Amino acid sequence: MGNRLLGALPASDLDLLGPELETISLDQDGVLSQAGDDIDYVFFPHSGAILLMIDMADGRTVATAAIGREGAVGTLSVLGPSPSAITAVVRAAGTATRIPASRFHAAFSRSPAIRHAVQIHIRSMLMQFQLGAACNALHPVEARMARWLLQLRDRIDDDVLPLTQQTLAQILGVRRTTVTLLMRNLRARGAIRSDRRGLFEIDRARLEATACECHSAMRLEVEEIFPANTTRSRAAVLPENGRIPESGDAM
């Protein structure tokens, strides 16, 4: 499976989801869930990048998390029936597997492995939310913009990012004029090689020098869940006794 959470599941547990899994295209700027609406589907991206956005009453927006093939959209619905608190927007096109939320909830109740996969995903998301809140409060907007560009780059594995300055302003919760000024500074440092209409080409190493430490902390969290050069996640594979490990247990 292209999605790491699904790919880490034992075959018998994946079979619980299999009959209703559907592969779909993720179109750029497509909305997977809207704040205030019920969650109808759980999405497991295979490629592309999705941002979770908070919509404020005055019309402003700000991004709170990025999700790619390491995660899923809609899994928080297993915590109980309630409207979505966020809007999930596709920022880089790709593909995903989706399943009706009701079917996923049924499999979640039957499978310790699926419950554990959701557990580690929620842990990773909470890390993004917590670091993101601290980053927004403490770090300069230029460092935050570099972090978001790198987070998107990590998920699409390409130095050319499908973004406009207006989209970046929505992600950061700032005016477009602020983004224009930041882009000028990053171009002068060589961190952004070009910004053609709707596309940014970045220099990853130079951009990492500008970003705050939050990017490396978030990336390390994903790498710890899905170690490099392994076909399955050590965190997502259940021990032989089937017990879900507690956070303090040795893996």
C-alpha positions as a Markdown table, in Angstrom:
| # | Residue | x | y | z |
|---|---|---|---|---|
| 1 | Met | 0.0 | 0.0 | 0.0 |
| 2 | Gly | 1.2 | 3.5 | -0.7 |
| 3 | Asn | -0.1 | 4.7 | 2.6 |
| 4 | Arg | 2.2 | 3.8 | 5.5 |
| 5 | Leu | -0.5 | 3.4 | 8.1 |
| 6 | Leu | -2.4 | 0.9 | 5.9 |
| 7 | Gly | 0.8 | -0.8 | 4.8 |
| 8 | Ala | 1.8 | -1.5 | 8.5 |
| 9 | Leu | -1.4 | -3.4 | 9.2 |
| 10 | Pro | -1.4 | -7.2 | 9.2 |
| 11 | Ala | -3.2 | -8.7 | 6.3 |
| 12 | Ser | -6.1 | -10.0 | 8.4 |
| 13 | Asp | -6.8 | -6.6 | 9.8 |
| 14 | Leu | -6.5 | -4.9 | 6.4 |
| 15 | Asp | -9.1 | -7.4 | 5.2 |
| 16 | Leu | -11.6 | -5.8 | 7.6 |
| 17 | Leu | -11.3 | -2.6 | 5.6 |
| 18 | Gly | -10.7 | -4.1 | 2.2 |
| 19 | Pro | -14.3 | -4.6 | 0.9 |
| 20 | Glu | -15.0 | -0.8 | 1.0 |
| 21 | Leu | -11.6 | 0.7 | 0.4 |
| 22 | Glu | -11.7 | 2.9 | -2.7 |
| 23 | Thr | -8.8 | 4.5 | -4.5 |
| 24 | Ile | -9.5 | 8.1 | -5.6 |
| 25 | Ser | -7.6 | 11.1 | -7.1 |
| 26 | Leu | -6.8 | 14.0 | -4.8 |
| 27 | Asp | -7.3 | 17.2 | -6.9 |
| 28 | Gln | -5.3 | 20.3 | -5.9 |
| 29 | Asp | -7.4 | 22.6 | -3.8 |
| 30 | Gly | -10.0 | 19.9 | -3.3 |
| 31 | Val | -11.8 | 19.9 | 0.1 |
| 32 | Leu | -12.0 | 16.5 | 1.8 |
| 33 | Ser | -13.9 | 17.7 | 4.8 |
| 34 | Gln | -15.4 | 21.1 | 5.8 |
| 35 | Ala | -15.4 | 22.5 | 9.3 |
| 36 | Gly | -18.9 | 22.1 | 10.8 |
| 37 | Asp | -19.8 | 19.2 | 8.6 |
| 38 | Asp | -20.1 | 15.5 | 9.6 |
| 39 | Ile | -17.1 | 13.3 | 8.6 |
| 40 | Asp | -18.3 | 11.0 | 5.9 |
| 41 | Tyr | -15.0 | 9.3 | 4.9 |
| 42 | Val | -11.6 | 8.5 | 6.3 |
| 43 | Phe | -8.8 | 9.2 | 3.8 |
| 44 | Phe | -5.4 | 7.5 | 3.6 |
| 45 | Pro | -3.2 | 9.4 | 1.2 |
| 46 | His | -0.8 | 7.5 | -1.1 |
| 47 | Ser | 0.8 | 10.7 | -2.5 |
| 48 | Gly | 0.3 | 14.4 | -2.4 |
| 49 | Ala | -0.2 | 16.6 | 0.6 |
| 50 | Ile | -3.2 | 17.7 | 2.6 |
| 51 | Leu | -3.3 | 20.6 | 5.1 |
| 52 | Leu | -5.7 | 21.0 | 8.0 |
| 53 | Met | -7.0 | 24.5 | 8.2 |
| 54 | Ile | -8.8 | 26.5 | 10.9 |
| 55 | Asp | -11.4 | 29.0 | 9.6 |
| 56 | Met | -11.8 | 32.1 | 11.8 |
| 57 | Ala | -15.1 | 34.0 | 12.1 |
| 58 | Asp | -13.5 | 37.0 | 10.3 |
| 59 | Gly | -12.6 | 35.0 | 7.3 |
| 60 | Arg | -9.0 | 34.5 | 8.0 |
| 61 | Thr | -7.4 | 31.0 | 7.9 |
| 62 | Val | -4.3 | 29.3 | 9.3 |
| 63 | Ala | -2.9 | 25.8 | 8.8 |
| 64 | Thr | -2.5 | 23.5 | 11.8 |
| 65 | Ala | -1.0 | 20.3 | 10.3 |
| 66 | Ala | 0.2 | 18.7 | 7.2 |
| 67 | Ile | -0.6 | 15.1 | 6.2 |
| 68 | Gly | 0.8 | 12.9 | 3.5 |
| 69 | Arg | 1.3 | 9.1 | 3.0 |
| 70 | Glu | 2.4 | 8.7 | 6.6 |
| 71 | Gly | -1.1 | 9.6 | 8.0 |
| 72 | Ala | -4.8 | 9.9 | 7.4 |
| 73 | Val | -7.6 | 12.4 | 7.4 |
| 74 | Gly | -10.7 | 11.8 | 9.5 |
| 75 | Thr | -9.4 | 9.3 | 12.0 |
| 76 | Leu | -10.3 | 11.6 | 14.9 |
| 77 | Ser | -13.9 | 10.7 | 14.2 |
| 78 | Val | -13.4 | 7.5 | 16.1 |
| 79 | Leu | -13.3 | 9.5 | 19.3 |
| 80 | Gly | -17.0 | 10.2 | 19.0 |
| 81 | Pro | -19.7 | 11.6 | 16.7 |
| 82 | Ser | -19.2 | 15.3 | 16.2 |
| 83 | Pro | -18.8 | 17.7 | 13.3 |
| 84 | Ser | -15.4 | 18.3 | 11.9 |
| 85 | Ala | -13.5 | 21.1 | 13.7 |
| 86 | Ile | -11.2 | 21.7 | 10.7 |
| 87 | Thr | -11.2 | 22.0 | 6.9 |
| 88 | Ala | -9.0 | 19.5 | 5.1 |
| 89 | Val | -7.7 | 20.9 | 1.8 |
| 90 | Val | -5.5 | 19.2 | -0.8 |
| 91 | Arg | -2.5 | 21.4 | -1.4 |
| 92 | Ala | -0.6 | 19.0 | -3.7 |
| 93 | Ala | -2.5 | 16.6 | -5.9 |
| 94 | Gly | -2.1 | 12.9 | -5.5 |
| 95 | Thr | -4.1 | 9.8 | -4.8 |
| 96 | Ala | -5.7 | 8.3 | -1.7 |
| 97 | Thr | -7.6 | 5.4 | -0.4 |
| 98 | Arg | -10.9 | 6.3 | 1.3 |
| 99 | Ile | -13.4 | 4.3 | 3.3 |
| 100 | Pro | -16.8 | 5.4 | 4.7 |
| 101 | Ala | -16.3 | 6.6 | 8.3 |
| 102 | Ser | -19.0 | 4.2 | 9.6 |
| 103 | Arg | -17.2 | 1.2 | 8.1 |
| 104 | Phe | -13.9 | 2.4 | 9.5 |
| 105 | His | -15.4 | 2.8 | 13.0 |
| 106 | Ala | -16.7 | -0.8 | 12.8 |
| 107 | Ala | -13.3 | -2.2 | 11.9 |
| 108 | Phe | -11.7 | 0.0 | 14.6 |
| 109 | Ser | -13.8 | -1.5 | 17.2 |
| 110 | Arg | -12.9 | -5.1 | 16.1 |
| 111 | Ser | -9.1 | -4.7 | 15.5 |
| 112 | Pro | -6.4 | -4.0 | 18.1 |
| 113 | Ala | -4.0 | -3.4 | 15.2 |
| 114 | Ile | -6.2 | -0.7 | 13.6 |
| 115 | Arg | -6.8 | 0.9 | 17.0 |
| 116 | His | -3.0 | 1.0 | 17.5 |
| 117 | Ala | -2.4 | 2.5 | 14.1 |
| 118 | Val | -4.9 | 5.3 | 15.0 |
| 119 | Gln | -3.2 | 5.7 | 18.3 |
| 120 | Ile | 0.2 | 6.4 | 16.8 |
| 121 | His | -1.3 | 8.6 | 14.1 |
| 122 | Ile | -3.1 | 10.7 | 16.8 |
| 123 | Arg | 0.2 | 11.0 | 18.7 |
| 124 | Ser | 1.9 | 12.3 | 15.7 |
| 125 | Met | -0.9 | 14.8 | 15.0 |
| 126 | Leu | -0.9 | 16.0 | 18.6 |
| 127 | Met | 2.9 | 16.7 | 18.2 |
| 128 | Gln | 2.2 | 18.8 | 15.1 |
| 129 | Phe | -0.6 | 20.7 | 16.9 |
| 130 | Gln | 1.5 | 21.4 | 20.0 |
| 131 | Leu | 4.6 | 22.4 | 18.2 |
| 132 | Gly | 2.6 | 24.4 | 15.7 |
| 133 | Ala | 1.0 | 26.4 | 18.5 |
| 134 | Ala | 4.3 | 27.1 | 20.2 |
| 135 | Cys | 5.9 | 28.0 | 16.8 |
| 136 | Asn | 3.1 | 30.5 | 16.0 |
| 137 | Ala | 3.6 | 32.2 | 19.3 |
| 138 | Leu | 7.4 | 32.3 | 19.5 |
| 139 | His | 9.0 | 32.1 | 16.1 |
| 140 | Pro | 9.3 | 34.8 | 13.3 |
| 141 | Val | 7.0 | 34.4 | 10.4 |
| 142 | Glu | 9.9 | 33.9 | 8.0 |
| 143 | Ala | 11.0 | 30.8 | 9.9 |
| 144 | Arg | 7.4 | 29.6 | 10.0 |
| 145 | Met | 7.0 | 30.0 | 6.3 |
| 146 | Ala | 10.2 | 28.0 | 5.7 |
| 147 | Arg | 8.9 | 25.3 | 8.0 |
| 148 | Trp | 5.6 | 25.0 | 6.1 |
| 149 | Leu | 7.4 | 24.8 | 2.7 |
| 150 | Leu | 9.7 | 22.1 | 4.1 |
| 151 | Gln | 6.7 | 20.1 | 5.5 |
| 152 | Leu | 5.1 | 20.2 | 2.1 |
| 153 | Arg | 8.3 | 19.2 | 0.4 |
| 154 | Asp | 8.7 | 16.2 | 2.8 |
| 155 | Arg | 5.4 | 14.9 | 1.7 |
| 156 | Ile | 5.6 | 15.3 | -2.0 |
| 157 | Asp | 9.3 | 14.6 | -2.2 |
| 158 | Asp | 9.9 | 17.3 | -4.8 |
| 159 | Asp | 11.6 | 20.7 | -4.7 |
| 160 | Val | 8.9 | 22.2 | -6.9 |
| 161 | Leu | 5.9 | 23.0 | -4.7 |
| 162 | Pro | 2.5 | 23.8 | -6.2 |
| 163 | Leu | 1.7 | 26.9 | -4.3 |
| 164 | Thr | 0.7 | 30.5 | -4.8 |
| 165 | Gln | 1.6 | 33.5 | -2.6 |
| 166 | Gln | -2.1 | 33.8 | -1.7 |
| 167 | Thr | -2.2 | 30.1 | -0.6 |
| 168 | Leu | 0.9 | 30.7 | 1.6 |
| 169 | Ala | -0.8 | 33.7 | 3.1 |
| 170 | Gln | -3.8 | 31.5 | 4.0 |
| 171 | Ile | -1.5 | 28.8 | 5.5 |
| 172 | Leu | 0.4 | 31.3 | 7.6 |
| 173 | Gly | -2.6 | 33.5 | 8.6 |
| 174 | Val | -0.9 | 36.7 | 7.3 |
| 175 | Arg | -1.4 | 39.2 | 4.5 |
| 176 | Arg | -0.3 | 38.5 | 1.0 |
| 177 | Thr | 2.0 | 41.6 | 1.1 |
| 178 | Thr | 3.8 | 39.9 | 4.0 |
| 179 | Val | 4.4 | 36.8 | 2.0 |
| 180 | Thr | 5.7 | 38.9 | -1.0 |
| 181 | Leu | 8.3 | 40.5 | 1.3 |
| 182 | Leu | 9.3 | 37.1 | 2.8 |
| 183 | Met | 9.7 | 35.6 | -0.7 |
| 184 | Arg | 12.0 | 38.5 | -1.7 |
| 185 | Asn | 14.2 | 37.8 | 1.3 |
| 186 | Leu | 14.3 | 34.0 | 0.7 |
| 187 | Arg | 15.1 | 34.5 | -3.0 |
| 188 | Ala | 18.0 | 36.8 | -2.0 |
| 189 | Arg | 19.4 | 34.0 | 0.2 |
| 190 | Gly | 18.9 | 31.3 | -2.5 |
| 191 | Ala | 16.4 | 29.4 | -0.4 |
| 192 | Ile | 13.8 | 29.9 | -3.1 |
| 193 | Arg | 15.2 | 29.5 | -6.6 |
| 194 | Ser | 12.2 | 30.7 | -8.5 |
| 195 | Asp | 8.5 | 31.3 | -8.0 |
| 196 | Arg | 6.7 | 31.0 | -11.3 |
| 197 | Arg | 2.9 | 31.4 | -11.3 |
| 198 | Gly | 1.6 | 28.7 | -9.0 |
| 199 | Leu | 4.9 | 27.0 | -8.4 |
| 200 | Phe | 7.8 | 27.5 | -6.0 |
| 201 | Glu | 11.2 | 25.9 | -6.6 |
| 202 | Ile | 13.1 | 25.6 | -3.3 |
| 203 | Asp | 16.7 | 24.9 | -2.2 |
| 204 | Arg | 16.1 | 22.4 | 0.6 |
| 205 | Ala | 19.4 | 22.9 | 2.4 |
| 206 | Arg | 19.2 | 26.7 | 2.4 |
| 207 | Leu | 15.6 | 26.6 | 3.4 |
| 208 | Glu | 16.4 | 24.3 | 6.3 |
| 209 | Ala | 18.9 | 26.9 | 7.5 |
| 210 | Thr | 16.1 | 29.5 | 7.7 |
| 211 | Ala | 13.4 | 27.3 | 9.3 |
| 212 | Cys | 13.0 | 27.0 | 13.0 |
| 213 | Glu | 13.7 | 23.7 | 14.9 |
| 214 | Cys | 10.0 | 22.8 | 14.8 |
| 215 | His | 10.4 | 21.3 | 11.3 |
| 216 | Ser | 13.2 | 18.9 | 12.3 |
| 217 | Ala | 11.2 | 17.9 | 15.5 |
| 218 | Met | 8.1 | 17.1 | 13.5 |
| 219 | Arg | 10.0 | 15.2 | 10.9 |
| 220 | Leu | 11.8 | 13.2 | 13.6 |
| 221 | Glu | 8.5 | 12.2 | 15.0 |
| 222 | Val | 7.4 | 10.6 | 11.7 |
| 223 | Glu | 10.8 | 8.9 | 11.3 |
| 224 | Glu | 10.5 | 7.4 | 14.7 |
| 225 | Ile | 7.1 | 5.9 | 13.8 |
| 226 | Phe | 8.3 | 4.8 | 10.3 |
| 227 | Pro | 12.1 | 4.0 | 10.5 |
| 228 | Ala | 13.9 | 4.3 | 7.2 |
| 229 | Asn | 14.6 | 1.2 | 5.2 |
| 230 | Thr | 12.0 | -0.9 | 6.8 |
| 231 | Thr | 8.9 | -2.2 | 5.1 |
| 232 | Arg | 6.7 | -2.0 | 8.2 |
| 233 | Ser | 6.5 | 0.4 | 11.0 |
| 234 | Arg | 7.9 | -0.9 | 14.3 |
| 235 | Ala | 5.3 | 1.3 | 16.1 |
| 236 | Ala | 2.4 | 0.0 | 14.1 |
| 237 | Val | 3.1 | -3.7 | 14.5 |
| 238 | Leu | 1.5 | -5.4 | 17.4 |
| 239 | Pro | 3.5 | -7.7 | 19.7 |
| 240 | Glu | 2.6 | -11.4 | 19.6 |
| 241 | Asn | 0.3 | -11.1 | 22.7 |
| 242 | Gly | -1.9 | -8.6 | 20.8 |
| 243 | Arg | -1.7 | -6.0 | 23.6 |
| 244 | Ile | -1.6 | -2.4 | 22.5 |
| 245 | Pro | 1.7 | -1.0 | 24.0 |
| 246 | Glu | 1.4 | 1.9 | 26.4 |
| 247 | Ser | 3.4 | 5.1 | 25.6 |
| 248 | Gly | 6.0 | 4.2 | 28.1 |
| 249 | Asp | 6.5 | 0.6 | 27.0 |
| 250 | Ala | 9.5 | -0.6 | 25.2 |
| 251 | Met | 8.8 | -1.4 | 21.6 |
